[in-house]
Amino acid sequence: MPKSVLPLPSDHAFVLQLKESHGQPGTTRAGRVEHLASGEAMRFTSAAEFWDFVDEVLSRQTRKAKRPTQGQ
């Protein structure tokens, strides 16, 4: 029997568009990334820029989720 798969959180969804690479196959490092829940987007020219953006957006999402609601 297959293991049940937990759904992934929709606020962690991103769209990734990669720029066509004219160099070695598999060397694409440029493109655009958009966070679906917030609409934040950026163009990146390296894998490090991409991951920095993803980390920052997800960190903000986590901080927002941990804030106590008003009146508590």
N, C-alpha and C positions, 0 to 999 in steps of 0.2 A: 504494500500500500504506500502511495507517495506521501511524503511529509507535507503538512500544510504549510503554505507560504504566507507569511504575514505581509499585509499590504505596506507599501512604502508611503511615507508621509508626503502628501501633495505639496506641502510648503517647502519641500526639499527638491522640487523638480526644476530642471534647467533645460534650455534649448541650446545646443552647441552647433555653430556653423563654422566649418573649416575652410580656409582659403586654399585654393588649388596650389599645390606645390610643384615647382618646376625643377626641383633638385632631386635628390635621392628619394626613392619610394619610402614612405613611412616617416618622412622628416617634416611633415606639416606641423608648424608650431604657431600659426597665426589664424585668427578668426574672430568670431563674435560669440559672446555668451550672454544669455538672458535668463534671469530668475523669473519663473512664471508667476509666482504669487505676488511679487512686488512690482514687476515690470522693469526692475533695474537691469541695465545692460551695459556692456563695455566691449570694446575691441581689445584684443590682446595680441602680442607679438612673440610671446614665449609661454611655455608650459607653466613657468613660475607665476607669470601674471594671471593666467587662467586660474590656477589653484589659489592664489592670494584672494582673488575676487570671490570664488566659491567659499573659501574659509570665512571671509569677512561677512558675507551675506548670511551664511548659516549661523555664525556667532551672534549676529544681530537678532536672528529669528529665535535663537535659544534664550538670549537675554530678555526679549519681549515676552516669551512664554513663561519665564520665571518671575516676572514682575507681579506683585500682588495686585489684585483688582481693587479699585477704589471702594471704600466703605468697609474694608476688612480689617 
